[in-house]
Amino acid sequence: MTPMTTAERRGYHQICDASGAMMVIACDQRGGMRTLLATAPEEQAKITNETLGDTKCDITRYLASKAGCVLVDPICAVPGLVDNDILPRDTALLIGIDASGWDSSPEGYRISKMVDGIDARKVRELGATGGKIMVYLRMDTPAANVQNLETLRRSIEDFAAEDLLLVVEFLTYQLDGESKEEYESKIPSLIVEGSRACLELGSKVLKIPYPGTEEACAEVTKIAGDVPWAVLSAGVDHKTFLGQVEAAMKNGASGVIAGRSLWKDCISLDRNATKEKLSTIAVSRLGDIQAIVRRYRGAEGVAA
């Protein structure tokens, strides 16, 4: 595995909490956030980037400030979070470089897209602690991954040249003609092998979906070695995510990067209602997650 440089390790420490565990609030969604703010496509289309930015500011102010780090996009949220003095000085900032949605190949494979003009140097210029990239992988179908793995390789090299922390995320997906049951039976192996592919390209921090079983979590930890990994929430309900966090932390995960499970039913176009729900419901959920993480990390832990 590729060890972190001193600068990367410093960035990693900053996205962790006092226990040494990653504790990041993800709100880099754009299209997905629009679907939560409005149900009808025509209403979603009317939601501006400015409105999304306001929502991300509220999530940062009421939720991320209690977590230690926020993950946002470079379209709606920055530089406003910094320039408007919304981001607390002791809250780290990750910026996602992946674009919303995906392209499709003739075979129906998902092709990951990156935001135009956003590279490691630009992420640094925006005042971030580090970057995040997400690619789609189906490791049981090599042809589906060629372009996405190349995109990932280039980004890893770019951030390494800039000596800036990069968190690597991948998602799996159901193929055309594949049943739900067939796909779900493959999830543990897809997550384990996807993690392996990212590690082989030089990833130094992983953000991955719940691997499906405790055994798969342990396998990810085994192949990752000294590379820390965090489990993402993927929008599951709070109770389900707590069980996933418990299983992941019990089997070697280094923390949590959570988004929709915390705030998906707390945001609306009524900012006063959003603020009320974020400060009560979402903060309470975050406390539940933190209690699990700290039980496994220990109050006096230090970051890896």
Secondary structure, 3 states (H helix, E strand, C coil): CCCCCHHHHHHHHHCECCCCCEEEEECCCCHHHHHHHCCCHHHHHHCCHHHHHHHHHHHHHHCHHHCCEEEECCCCCCCHHHHCCCCCCCCEEEEECEEEEEEECCCCCEEEEECCCCCHHHHHHCCCCEEEEEEECCCCCHHHCHHHHHHHHHHHHHHHHHCCEEEEEEECCCCCCCCHHHHHHHHHHHHHHHHHHHHHCCCCCEEECCCCCHHHHHHHHHHHCCCCEEEECCCCCHHHHHHHHHHHHHCCCCEEEECHHHHCCCCCCCHHHHHHHHHHHHHHHHHHHHHHHHHHHCCCCCCC
